[in-house]
Amino acid sequence: MEVLIKSPCSASVIIKYGIKNWPIWEGELSKFSWHYNEKEICLIIEGEASIKTEEGNSYIIKSGDLVEFPKGISCEWEITKKIKKHYRLGN
């Protein structure tokens, strides 16, 4: 499974999907494991994090990135700059 990153996310995509109306999640500098029971799409508003999947793939996500985590993926998050994101769960 792969994490998909579109960088930077275009304004037209933000408008098309109403991303600014999605809920917001914020995270402080930390390291934690996470399993996605549902697909998640998120737009990183602020900050940066390093993501490492169980398969060993590593990603850096940052402000302006549109990120898709597939259903069933497990990964280790390391927030390196306080992060803020809009997110949507499911299809």
C-alpha positions as a Python dict, from the first residue, in 0.01 Angstrom:
ca = {
    (1, 'M'): (0, 0, 0),
    (2, 'E'): (119, 347, -82),
    (3, 'V'): (51, 694, 51),
    (4, 'L'): (-34, 923, -241),
    (5, 'I'): (86, 1285, -227),
    (6, 'K'): (-8, 1563, -466),
    (7, 'S'): (224, 1858, -405),
    (8, 'P'): (119, 2128, -414),
    (9, 'C'): (-257, 2082, -419),
    (10, 'S'): (-415, 2320, -669),
    (11, 'A'): (-676, 2578, -572),
    (12, 'S'): (-916, 2425, -825),
    (13, 'V'): (-903, 2087, -642),
    (14, 'I'): (-960, 2259, -306),
    (15, 'I'): (-1268, 2435, -446),
    (16, 'K'): (-1397, 2130, -640),
    (17, 'Y'): (-1401, 1904, -333),
    (18, 'G'): (-1494, 2172, -75),
    (19, 'I'): (-1183, 2088, 124),
    (20, 'K'): (-1198, 2407, 333),
    (21, 'N'): (-1530, 2280, 475),
    (22, 'W'): (-1379, 1950, 595),
    (23, 'P'): (-1300, 1905, 968),
    (24, 'I'): (-961, 2017, 1099),
    (25, 'W'): (-715, 1810, 1303),
    (26, 'E'): (-405, 1954, 1472),
    (27, 'G'): (-105, 1773, 1615),
    (28, 'E'): (190, 1882, 1827),
    (29, 'L'): (546, 1755, 1789),
    (30, 'S'): (516, 1383, 1860),
    (31, 'K'): (570, 1030, 1734),
    (32, 'F'): (288, 773, 1720),
    (33, 'S'): (157, 469, 1534),
    (34, 'W'): (-169, 488, 1340),
    (35, 'H'): (-387, 240, 1152),
    (36, 'Y'): (-637, 363, 894),
    (37, 'N'): (-965, 171, 920),
    (38, 'E'): (-1100, 392, 641),
    (39, 'K'): (-942, 578, 352),
    (40, 'E'): (-838, 931, 454),
    (41, 'I'): (-771, 1226, 227),
    (42, 'C'): (-621, 1532, 390),
    (43, 'L'): (-485, 1872, 296),
    (44, 'I'): (-190, 1982, 508),
    (45, 'I'): (-253, 2346, 603),
    (46, 'E'): (52, 2396, 825),
    (47, 'G'): (354, 2203, 943),
    (48, 'E'): (541, 1890, 844),
    (49, 'A'): (556, 1521, 932),
    (50, 'S'): (751, 1211, 840),
    (51, 'I'): (544, 900, 768),
    (52, 'K'): (685, 547, 758),
    (53, 'T'): (464, 255, 657),
    (54, 'E'): (488, -103, 787),
    (55, 'E'): (621, -195, 441),
    (56, 'G'): (914, 42, 498),
    (57, 'N'): (810, 324, 262),
    (58, 'S'): (891, 673, 391),
    (59, 'Y'): (722, 1001, 304),
    (60, 'I'): (753, 1363, 407),
    (61, 'I'): (427, 1559, 407),
    (62, 'K'): (415, 1936, 442),
    (63, 'S'): (198, 2243, 405),
    (64, 'G'): (19, 2249, 69),
    (65, 'D'): (23, 1871, 16),
    (66, 'L'): (-292, 1672, -59),
    (67, 'V'): (-236, 1328, 95),
    (68, 'E'): (-431, 1005, 56),
    (69, 'F'): (-392, 720, 306),
    (70, 'P'): (-554, 397, 179),
    (71, 'K'): (-789, 192, 395),
    (72, 'G'): (-595, -70, 592),
    (73, 'I'): (-252, 99, 595),
    (74, 'S'): (-55, 118, 919),
    (75, 'C'): (222, 371, 970),
    (76, 'E'): (440, 558, 1213),
    (77, 'W'): (391, 934, 1224),
    (78, 'E'): (662, 1173, 1340),
    (79, 'I'): (537, 1531, 1350),
    (80, 'T'): (845, 1750, 1306),
    (81, 'K'): (663, 2087, 1280),
    (82, 'K'): (325, 2142, 1449),
    (83, 'I'): (71, 2018, 1195),
    (84, 'K'): (-278, 2126, 1097),
    (85, 'K'): (-487, 1951, 832),
    (86, 'H'): (-834, 1936, 677),
    (87, 'Y'): (-940, 1573, 647),
    (88, 'R'): (-1213, 1348, 510),
    (89, 'L'): (-1265, 981, 596),
    (90, 'G'): (-1416, 719, 368),
    (91, 'N'): (-1483, 728, -5),
}
